[in-house]
Amino acid sequence: MVPAAHRLTRTEYAEETCTEDGHTEYWTCSVCGRIFTDESASIEIDLSQTVIPAGHRLIHHESREANCTEPGNIEYWSCERCGKLFGDENGANEISADSVTVGTASGHSLTRHEAHAPTCTEDGNIEYWSCNRCAKYFADGNGNTETDEENVTVNALGHDWGEWQITKEPTETEEGEKERVCRREGCDAKVVVAIPANNQDPGESQVSYYFTDDSQFTWTKGGESGMLVIVKNTVAGDDGDTFEKMSRVLVDGRELDSGNYTAIEGSIRLTLKPAYLQSIDTGEHTLKVELADGSVEHLFTVRASGSSDTDTDTDKDSDKDTGKKPDPESPVTGENDLSVRCSLALLLLSLSGAVWAATRERRRTSRAESRG
């Protein structure tokens, strides 16, 4: 007897809810009553295998205290499907929204801070308010306009140095002194520098400055760290006051606001900030550090984001760089060229002499053979 074919009826997928089961898609045969996972009746299953159990989809909420703007709450769970609240992770203990809330928002406790003008060395600030509870900053006394510390701060101005004035004339045997003072009202900063004695070679005691070899003169757009350079001087044992003599920093001839860099001792560890470097054009720029008794400058390069380290780099090979440490073994400028020219001249004279001698010998030999 030929077995009868299945006559299958499809039952569509039904999603479960928080309280009612759902089920997977399946096929039922109207002839034999058997159930299958597919319309070809290749995999038979039991009806219980199609069931998707009901249940809440719970989100955990940690307890927190009330703050300036929001009330607190106990620990609880909420169902993202039905919106009900529960006091346990299994969704067995339903609770009300009122039972979740603890305390009330206190509102901000604001303190007013008067505006203070910046000085040469200390930051100032605009008028602002701060909350004693949440420590947030606000631009108004009602706590409606939130701000932050950076936006209420006015950066230090830096010293406004006057011209050098000689306070003690040098003599044949004693050094003199010169000084310059800050012209900004209320600032008594002063820099004093020695003037060599008249019978002393100024080159023997003159301080010169240089960037160390581990200074960075390349920065790539998008970098999170700034560009660090280190300034030292060439006088042994006289490096301690280098930082004190620093007066200003310039890029491409324009003085930088002190908010665009940081400078700390050792001797001068100067870092151009990422935000400033991001704001200037890609390509070469000139960095100059001015001190009470000298200055030092060097080219640096800002690269586009994604540039590789193998790109052309003019950091320390450019003729424009004047901030390298002097090499006492190096010849004075021009000596190399003069030495090369002299060597070439001697070589040419030697070659000319050799050619003249060879020509004279050939002529003498030729005359002798003719007479023979």
C-alpha positions as CSV (number, residue, x, y, z in Angstrom):
1,M,0.0,0.0,0.0
2,V,1.5,3.4,-1.0
3,P,1.8,5.7,2.1
4,A,-0.3,8.9,1.9
5,A,1.6,12.2,1.5
6,H,1.6,14.8,4.3
7,R,-0.8,17.6,4.0
8,L,1.0,20.4,5.8
9,T,-0.4,23.6,7.2
10,R,2.0,26.5,8.2
11,T,1.7,28.2,11.6
12,E,3.5,31.6,11.6
13,Y,6.0,32.8,14.2
14,A,4.4,34.6,17.2
15,E,6.5,36.8,19.6
16,E,6.1,36.2,23.3
17,T,4.9,38.9,25.6
18,C,5.6,39.6,29.3
19,T,2.6,37.3,30.3
20,E,1.9,35.1,27.3
21,D,4.1,32.5,25.5
22,G,5.0,32.9,21.9
23,H,6.1,30.1,19.4
24,T,8.4,29.5,16.5
25,E,7.2,28.9,12.9
26,Y,6.1,25.2,12.3
27,W,4.1,23.0,10.0
28,T,1.3,20.6,11.0
29,C,0.1,17.6,9.0
30,S,-3.7,17.4,8.8
31,V,-3.5,13.7,7.9
32,C,-1.4,12.3,10.7
33,G,-1.2,15.3,13.1
34,R,2.6,15.3,13.3
35,I,4.5,18.6,13.5
36,F,7.6,19.6,11.5
37,T,10.1,22.5,11.5
38,D,10.0,22.9,7.7
39,E,7.5,22.6,4.8
40,S,9.4,19.6,3.4
41,A,8.6,17.6,6.6
42,S,12.2,16.6,7.0
43,I,12.5,17.3,10.7
44,E,9.8,16.2,13.1
45,I,9.4,17.9,16.5
46,D,7.1,18.0,19.4
47,L,4.7,20.9,19.9
48,S,6.4,21.9,23.2
49,Q,9.6,22.5,21.2
50,T,8.0,25.5,19.4
51,V,7.1,27.4,22.6
52,I,8.9,30.7,23.4
53,P,8.3,31.3,27.2
54,A,6.7,34.6,28.3
55,G,8.8,37.0,30.5
56,H,9.8,40.5,31.2
57,R,12.9,42.2,29.6
58,L,14.4,43.8,32.7
59,I,16.8,46.7,32.9
60,H,18.7,47.2,36.2
61,H,18.8,50.7,37.8
62,E,21.3,51.3,40.6
63,S,20.3,53.3,43.7
64,R,21.5,56.9,43.9
65,E,21.1,59.9,46.2
66,A,19.2,63.0,45.3
67,N,21.3,65.8,43.7
68,C,20.8,69.4,42.8
69,T,18.5,68.8,39.8
70,E,17.1,65.2,40.3
71,P,15.5,63.2,43.1
72,G,17.2,59.9,44.2
73,N,15.9,56.4,43.8
74,I,16.2,52.9,45.3
75,E,17.6,50.0,43.4
76,Y,15.0,48.7,41.0
77,W,14.4,47.0,37.6
78,S,12.1,48.2,34.8
79,C,10.7,46.2,31.9
80,E,11.5,47.7,28.5
81,R,8.6,45.9,27.0
82,C,5.6,46.6,29.3
83,G,7.2,49.5,31.4
84,K,6.4,48.0,34.8
85,L,8.8,48.4,37.7
86,F,10.0,45.6,40.0
87,G,12.0,45.4,43.2
88,D,13.8,42.2,42.2
89,E,15.8,40.9,39.2
90,N,13.3,38.1,38.5
91,G,10.3,40.5,38.0
92,A,8.3,38.8,40.7
93,N,7.8,41.9,43.0
94,E,6.1,44.7,41.1
95,I,6.4,48.1,42.7
96,S,5.0,51.6,42.0
97,A,6.9,54.6,40.6
98,D,6.3,56.5,43.8
99,S,8.0,53.8,45.9
100,V,11.1,54.1,43.7
101,T,11.8,57.8,44.3
102,V,13.8,58.9,47.3
103,G,14.2,62.5,48.4
104,T,13.8,65.6,46.2
105,A,16.1,67.7,44.1
106,S,17.8,70.2,46.4
107,G,18.6,72.9,43.8
108,H,22.0,74.5,43.4
109,S,23.8,76.2,46.3
110,L,25.6,78.9,44.3
111,T,28.6,81.0,45.4
112,R,29.5,84.1,43.3
113,H,33.1,84.7,42.2
114,E,34.0,88.2,41.3
115,A,35.9,88.9,38.1
116,H,39.7,89.3,38.5
117,A,42.0,90.6,36.0
118,P,45.0,88.4,35.1
119,T,48.5,89.4,36.0
120,C,51.8,88.7,34.2
121,T,52.2,85.4,36.0
122,E,48.7,84.4,37.3
123,D,45.5,83.6,35.6
124,G,42.4,85.8,36.1
125,N,38.7,85.0,35.7
126,I,35.4,86.4,34.5
127,E,32.5,86.7,36.9
128,Y,30.9,83.3,37.5
129,W,29.1,81.1,40.1
130,S,29.9,77.7,41.4
131,C,27.7,75.2,43.2
132,N,28.9,74.0,46.6
133,R,27.1,70.7,46.2
134,C,27.8,69.5,42.6
135,A,30.9,71.7,42.0
136,K,29.5,72.8,38.6
137,Y,30.2,76.3,37.1
138,F,27.5,78.7,35.9
139,A,27.6,82.0,34.0
140,D,24.6,83.3,35.9
141,G,23.3,83.5,39.4
142,N,20.2,81.4,38.7
143,G,22.3,78.3,37.6
144,N,20.6,78.2,34.2
145,T,23.7,78.5,32.0
146,E,26.3,75.9,32.8
147,T,29.9,76.6,31.9
148,D,33.3,75.1,32.9
149,E,36.6,76.2,34.5
150,E,38.3,76.7,31.1
151,N,35.7,79.2,29.9
152,V,35.7,81.3,33.1
153,T,39.6,81.5,33.2
154,V,41.5,84.4,31.7
155,N,45.1,83.4,30.9
156,A,48.1,85.1,32.5
157,L,49.4,88.0,30.3
158,G,53.1,87.4,30.5
159,H,55.6,90.1,31.2
160,D,55.7,93.3,29.2
161,W,59.5,93.9,29.2
162,G,60.9,97.4,28.8
163,E,64.2,98.4,27.2
164,W,67.5,97.4,28.7
165,Q,69.0,100.1,31.1
166,I,72.6,100.0,32.2
167,T,72.7,100.3,36.0
168,K,76.4,99.8,36.4
169,E,79.0,100.7,33.8
170,P,81.7,98.1,33.3
171,T,85.3,99.0,34.0
172,E,88.6,97.6,32.9
173,T,88.6,95.0,35.7
174,E,85.0,94.8,36.9
175,E,81.8,93.6,35.2
176,G,78.9,96.0,34.9
177,E,75.2,95.3,35.0
178,K,72.1,96.0,32.9
179,E,68.5,95.4,33.8
180,R,65.0,95.6,32.3
181,V,61.7,95.7,34.2
182,C,58.2,94.8,33.4
183,R,56.2,97.8,32.3
184,R,52.8,96.3,33.4
185,E,51.3,98.2,36.3
186,G,51.6,96.4,39.6
187,C,54.3,94.0,38.5
188,D,57.8,94.4,39.9
189,A,59.5,91.7,37.9
190,K,63.1,92.5,36.9
191,V,65.9,90.8,35.0
192,V,69.5,91.7,35.7
193,V,72.3,90.6,33.4
194,A,76.1,91.1,33.7
195,I,78.1,93.2,31.2
196,P,81.6,91.9,30.6
197,A,84.5,94.0,31.9
198,N,86.1,96.2,29.2
199,N,89.3,94.2,29.0
200,Q,87.5,90.9,28.8
201,D,86.6,89.3,25.5
202,P,82.8,89.3,25.4
203,G,82.9,85.9,23.7
204,E,84.5,84.3,26.8
205,S,81.5,84.9,29.0
206,Q,78.6,85.5,26.6
207,V,75.8,83.0,27.1
208,S,74.2,81.4,24.0
209,Y,71.3,79.1,23.9
210,Y,70.4,76.0,22.0
211,F,67.7,73.3,21.6
212,T,68.7,69.9,22.8
213,D,68.8,66.9,20.4
214,D,65.8,65.3,22.0
215,S,63.6,68.3,21.2
216,Q,60.6,67.6,18.9
217,F,60.2,69.6,15.8
218,T,57.5,67.7,14.0
219,W,53.8,67.4,14.9
220,T,51.0,65.7,13.1
221,K,47.5,67.0,13.0
222,G,45.1,65.2,15.3
223,G,47.9,64.3,17.8
224,E,46.8,64.2,21.5
225,S,50.2,65.3,22.9
226,G,51.9,68.6,22.4
227,M,55.3,69.3,20.9
228,L,58.1,69.4,23.5
229,V,61.3,71.4,23.0
230,I,64.1,71.9,25.6
231,V,66.3,75.0,25.7
232,K,69.7,75.0,27.4
233,N,72.7,77.3,27.5
234,T,76.3,76.7,26.6
235,V,77.9,78.1,29.7
236,A,78.8,75.2,32.0
237,G,77.4,75.5,35.5
238,D,75.2,78.5,34.5
239,D,72.0,76.5,33.5
240,G,70.0,77.1,36.7
241,D,68.7,80.5,35.8
242,T,67.8,79.8,32.1
243,F,64.1,79.4,33.0
244,E,64.1,82.7,35.0
245,K,65.5,84.6,31.9
246,M,62.7,83.4,29.6
247,S,60.7,86.3,28.4
248,R,58.4,85.3,25.5
249,V,57.7,82.7,22.8
250,L,57.1,83.5,19.1
251,V,55.9,81.5,16.2
252,D,56.5,82.9,12.7
253,G,57.4,86.2,14.4
254,R,54.2,86.6,16.4
255,E,54.2,86.4,20.2
256,L,52.2,83.5,21.5
257,D,49.6,83.9,24.3
258,S,50.7,81.9,27.3
259,G,47.6,79.8,27.1
260,N,49.0,78.2,23.9
261,Y,52.0,76.6,25.6
262,T,53.4,75.4,28.9
263,A,56.9,76.1,30.2
264,I,58.5,74.5,33.2
265,E,62.1,74.4,34.6
266,G,64.7,72.0,33.3
267,S,66.2,74.2,31.9
268,I,63.2,75.3,29.8
269,R,60.8,72.5,28.9
270,L,58.5,74.3,26.5
271,T,55.4,72.4,25.1
272,L,53.2,73.9,22.4
273,K,49.7,72.7,23.1
274,P,47.8,70.4,20.7
275,A,44.9,72.8,20.3
276,Y,47.2,75.6,19.2
277,L,49.2,73.3,16.8
278,Q,45.9,72.1,15.3
279,S,44.9,75.7,14.6
280,I,47.9,76.6,12.4
281,D,48.6,75.6,8.8
282,T,50.5,72.5,7.8
283,G,54.0,73.1,6.6
284,E,57.1,74.8,8.1
285,H,57.0,77.4,10.9
286,T,59.7,79.2,12.9
287,L,59.8,78.8,16.7
288,K,61.7,81.4,18.6
289,V,62.3,81.6,22.4
290,E,63.5,85.0,23.7
291,L,65.4,85.3,27.0
292,A,66.9,88.2,28.9
293,D,70.3,87.8,27.3
294,G,69.7,86.1,24.1
295,S,67.3,84.0,22.0
296,V,67.2,80.8,20.1
297,E,65.1,79.7,17.1
298,H,64.4,76.6,15.0
299,L,62.1,75.5,12.2
300,F,59.4,73.0,13.0
301,T,56.9,71.2,10.8
302,V,53.2,70.6,11.2
303,R,52.1,67.6,9.1
304,A,48.6,66.7,7.8
305,S,46.8,63.9,9.6
306,G,47.9,60.5,8.4
307,S,51.4,61.7,7.3
308,S,54.1,59.1,7.8
309,D,57.4,59.5,9.5
310,T,59.2,58.9,6.2
311,D,57.9,62.2,4.7
312,T,60.4,64.8,3.9
313,D,61.6,66.3,7.2
314,T,63.6,69.6,7.4
315,D,63.6,69.6,11.2
316,K,67.3,69.8,11.9
317,D,69.0,70.0,8.5
318,S,67.7,73.4,7.3
319,D,70.2,76.3,6.9
320,K,67.6,78.4,8.7
321,D,67.9,76.5,12.0
322,T,69.9,78.6,14.4
323,G,69.1,76.7,17.6
324,K,71.6,73.8,17.4
325,K,74.2,73.3,20.0
326,P,77.6,74.6,18.9
327,D,80.3,72.0,18.1
328,P,83.7,73.2,19.5
329,E,85.5,70.9,17.0
330,S,83.7,72.3,14.0
331,P,85.7,74.8,11.8
332,V,84.7,78.5,11.6
333,T,82.2,79.2,8.9
334,G,84.0,79.3,5.5
335,E,87.1,77.3,6.6
336,N,85.8,74.1,4.9
337,D,85.2,75.9,1.6
338,L,88.7,77.5,1.7
339,S,90.4,74.2,2.5
340,V,88.6,72.5,-0.4
341,R,89.6,75.2,-2.9
342,C,93.2,75.1,-1.8
343,S,93.3,71.3,-2.2
344,L,91.8,71.5,-5.7
345,A,94.3,74.2,-6.7
346,L,97.3,72.1,-5.6
347,L,95.9,69.0,-7.4
348,L,95.5,71.0,-10.6
349,L,99.1,72.3,-10.3
350,S,100.4,68.8,-9.8
351,L,98.5,67.5,-12.8
352,S,99.7,70.4,-15.0
353,G,103.3,69.7,-14.0
354,A,103.1,66.0,-14.8
355,V,101.6,66.7,-18.2
356,W,104.3,69.3,-19.0
357,A,107.1,66.9,-18.0
358,A,105.6,64.1,-20.1
359,T,105.3,66.3,-23.2
360,R,108.9,67.6,-22.8
361,E,110.2,64.0,-22.6
362,R,108.3,62.9,-25.8
363,R,109.8,65.9,-27.7
364,R,113.4,65.2,-26.5
365,T,113.0,61.5,-27.5
366,S,111.6,62.5,-30.9
367,R,114.6,64.9,-31.6
368,A,117.1,62.3,-30.6
369,E,115.6,59.7,-33.0
370,S,115.6,62.2,-35.8
371,R,119.4,62.9,-35.4
372,G,120.1,59.2,-35.2
